Amino acid sequence: MSSSLIIGQFIPGSSFIHKLDPRTKIIIIFCFVVIVFFANSVMSYGLLTLFAVGAALATRIRPSFLLKGMKPLWFLVGFTFLLHLFITKEGEILFTVLSFDIYSEAVEQGAAISLRFFLLILFTSLLTLTTTPIEITDAIEELLGPLKKVRFPVHELALMMSISLRFIPTLLQETEKISKAQASRGMDLKTGSAKERIKAVVPLLVPLFVSAFKRAEELAMAMEARGYRGGEGRTKLRELKAGKLDGVSGCIFMIIIIGLFMTRN
């Protein structure tokens, strides 16, 4: 399995996080995405970081695999930090870099926003790492069930979301395979000017799009061959049931929320 990006990959396991009901995971992750923007102090950020890192360690997935999988996203985190350093002009001047004054407020805001990105990426990735695409589909369909009364295509939406998550690592593997094939034919993608690198990307995009459309067509044909006709009249082999672990995890998360608002400035 490629570890170039952890989003969309599923790692089988028997950890506490793996055994949770997928609906519980989705609700907790959705609430975490909201409350992370309420943190505004060192204590509140520390509490959220402790919770996210603790949840990641509870999955029993190697930390090296998680960090390596987040490597493509470090650029976004670093760029966000640097952007705040050179744009924010509040607080005291700490030092000067290439005639640019770096302010204390810029460092604080840059660190806070970058940490938010890191926590969001890490915590949301745990959903796909510990939950199969089928479970994600069933959970989303269950949570959006009330919308069926207004004829909203809940099943189709959940299916599209789970398929999209599932094919992220597949497309990345395909991109890596095509780039190696092009490199073996003498194409250089790492040197040259920016214009030359952009031109070199075109031979990668064309076969990648062709492969993606081919996979989509094969998937559609396979679903039709198995008699798929949408969510109407379908039954489930496994029914989702919340247990004691879900109640315990919900209580722990409520404690985190209370602690967050107690440690805010």
N, C-alpha and C positions, 0 to 999 in steps of 0.2 A: 504494500500500500504506500502511495506517495504521501510524504509528510510536508509537502511544500505549502499546503494551506489546510488548516484543520476544519474550516467551516464546511459543512456538508458531509464529513466523514463520520462513520459509526464504528466505535470500538466495542466489541462484545465484552461483557464483564458481569460480575456478581456483586458489585459494590452497593452501598446504601443508596447512592444516587441512581444507579441503574434500576433499582427495584421500585423507585417512586412511580406513582401514576403520572403519565405524561401530561395530564391536565394540570396536576399540581406544579410540575416543572414550568409549564407555559405561564401559569398565573404568577408564580414567584418571579420568573424572569421578566415578565411584563411590568410587575410592580418594582423590581430592582431598576429597570431602565428609567422609571419615573423618579424614584427616590434618589438616584445617584445625582440628579441635578439640584437636590436640596442641600447637599453637603457643602459647607462653606467654612470649615475649620479643620485643623490638623487632626483633631480627635474624630470628627465625623468621617473624614476620608480614611483615616486609619481603621475605623470600625468596618467600613465597607470593603476596604482592601483585605482585611483579616477574614471577612465572611466569604469573599470571592475566592481567595487563595485557599481557604479551608475547604470550600466546596470542590475546587479543582483537585485538591489532594485526596478528598474523600472518594473521588471516582477511581482511584488506584491506577490512573493513567500516568505514565512516566512524565515528570515535569520537563525533561529534555525534549520529549515529543511535543508537548504543548508550546514550549518556547520556540522550537524550530518551526512549528506550524504557523506561529504568529510572525515569523520573520518577514514575509512580504508586507505586513502591515506596520512594521516599525517605521517605515518611511513616512507614513501618514502621521504617526504620533510625533516623530521628530520634526516634521515640517510644521505641524501645528504649534509646537513649542517655539521654534525659531520665528514663526510669523508673529507671535505675540511679543517676542523680545524686541523686534524692530518696529512694531506698530504702536504698541501701548506706550504712552508718554505720561505716566502718572507715578507719583511717589518720589523717592529720593534716587539720585543717580548713583549707581553702584560702581560702574566702570565704563570705559569707552572702548569700542571695537571698531576699527577702520572708520573713525570719525562719527560712529553711531553711539549715542549715549544709551546705556542699558539701565532701565529704571527698576526699582524694587517691585513695583506693582506689576510690571511686565513679567518678571520672573515668577511671581506668585500666580498670576493668571495663566501663564503658559504651563506651569507645572500642574495646576488644577485641571485645566482642560485636557492636557495630555494624559493625566491619570484617569480622567473620566473615560477617554477613548479606550485606554488599556482595559479598564474594568468592564466596560460594555462588551468589548470584543471577547475577552476571556470568558465572562459569565454566559453570554448568549451562545458561545461555541459549545458549552457543556450540554446544551439541549440536543444537538445533532450527534455529539460524541457518545452520548449515553442512551439515545432513543432511536429506534428504527424508524425509517420513513413511514411505514404502515401505522405505527403507533402515533406518530405526529399527525398523520392524516385523520385518524380516528379521534384524537384529542381535539383538534381544531374543529372538526365537524360537530363534536359534542358541545363544545363551548359556544359555537355559533348556531346551535340548534334552534333557538327561539326565532332566528331570522327566516327560518323555513316557512313560518306562517305568512310572511309577506312575499313568498315565492322567490326568495333570494337563493341563488345556486350555491348553497353552502358546501355540498359534497364536491362539486367541480372546483371550487376555489381552494379547498383543502388539498385536493389531489394535485392541482397545479403548483401549489406552494411546496409540497413534499417532493414532487418530481424535480422542481427547480433546485432545491437544496441537494438532492441526491446527485444531480448531474454536474454540480460545481467541481468536485474532485475529478470526475470523469473527463470534463473538458480541459482541466489543468494537466492531467496526464496525457491527453491527446496533444495539447500544445507542446509539452516537453518532448514528446516523441517526434513531432513534426520538426521542431527546432533542431533536434539532434540529427534527423535525416537531412535537413538542409545544410547543416554544418559539415556533415560528411561529404557533401557535394561541393564543398569549397566556399559556402556562403559565410561571410563574416558579419555577425550581429552585434559584436561588442566594441569594435573600433570604428573610426571614421567620424565625420561631422554629424550633427543632429539630423540634417536633411538626408544624409546617406543612411542613417539608422532607420529613419521613418520609411524610406523606400524599401529597405530590407525587410520590414515587417509585412509588407503586402504579400510576398510569397508564403508567409505563415498564415495570414488571415483567410486567404482563398480556400486552401484545403481544410482549414479548421471549420469554416462555415459549411463547406460541402459535407464534412463528416458530421457536423451537428444536425443538419437537415436530414441526413441519412439515418442517423440514430433516432430522430424524432419520428420519421416515417416508419421505421422498423418497430418502434414502441407502439405507435398507433395501430399498425397491422396486428401486432401480438395481442393488444387489448381487444380488438374487434374479433380476432379468432377465438378468444376465450369468452366471448359473449358479453363484453362490457357495454352497458347501456346507461351509464350514469348512476346516480345514487337512488333513484326511485325503485322501491321494492327490494332493495338489497338487504341482506342480513349479515351479521358479523359472526365470525368464528369465535372470537374472543371478545368478551364484554369488559369494558374498563371498570375497575372497582377500586375505590380509594380504601386504604387500610390504615393501620396504626402509624406506619412510617410517614404517611402523608400528614397525619395530624401532628406528629412530632416536628416534622420539618416546617409546617405552618406556624407552630408555636415559636420555633427558633427564629423564623423570619420576622414574626411580630415583635420579638424581643429586639431584633436588629433595628427595626423601624423606630421603636420607642427610644432605643439608645441613640439613634441618629438625631432625632429631634431634641433630645436632651443635651447633646454635645454640640449642637449648632450655635453659632455666635448670635 
